[in-house]
Amino acid sequence: MPEPNSASHDKLAEKPGPWVDLGLTLPVFLFYHLGVVFLNVRNASDLVTGALLNVTAGDKTLYLVITAGIGITLAGIFGWLGRGQTFRPWKFAQIAIEGIVYAVVLRVAGGFVDQHLFMGKITLSGFPGFIMSLGAGFYEELTYRVLLFFLVGTLGQRLLLKQTSKTRKLALGIVWAVACAAIFSGVHYIGPLSDDFQLRSFVFRWVLGLVLTTIYWARGFAAAVWAHALYDAWVLVL
């Protein structure tokens, strides 16, 4: 006979469904977009802020109202679509705690490769650093884990590996994860906030990318977003 609280334990360990996964990232998404408008920089993968500023003709008050409205609308949509996926308020606390744990895992994994916490130059701190951490957590995970690793990888397998064994597909999936982590690391040396290329910092970020990919595969998009955002906030703010 199962113990009385076994069902709650199952729900706690359960990987969120896709709509719940998106809903759990809303706090990160909203706080970033409500804060980044007051900064002179934004995440390189952020295509939303510029579009909203164009729509509002640069009116920050209107931008904030529209952004809040988008957040409320998305919360309602994700809540309705995820009603059969154990979408509960305590899931936000759970994913935040998971994010803290995974941020520590990122630190340990990176420290295993190099003794330094962060090998790149720190150009942002305080409030700007915190806001940019949220943007990196959401948009970089969306770009490099969901779109590049999962979507491109899945399409590639379906188009090119129809007759391949499961073992070979797994092996190629691991190779693709390694390649995606290398791309993730490499983009940090491109753009206005880029670092000067150093092999040690490249390998360091490569390892972090692999850990984030593992978190995404095992626990979902929201867990990877929170882990990435909290780790960056730890580095840039604390």
Summary of the structure (lengths in Angstrom):
residues: 238
radius of gyration: 18.8
end to end distance: 47.6
largest distance: 63.0
contacts: 722
relative contact order: 0.16
helix: 74%
strand: 0%
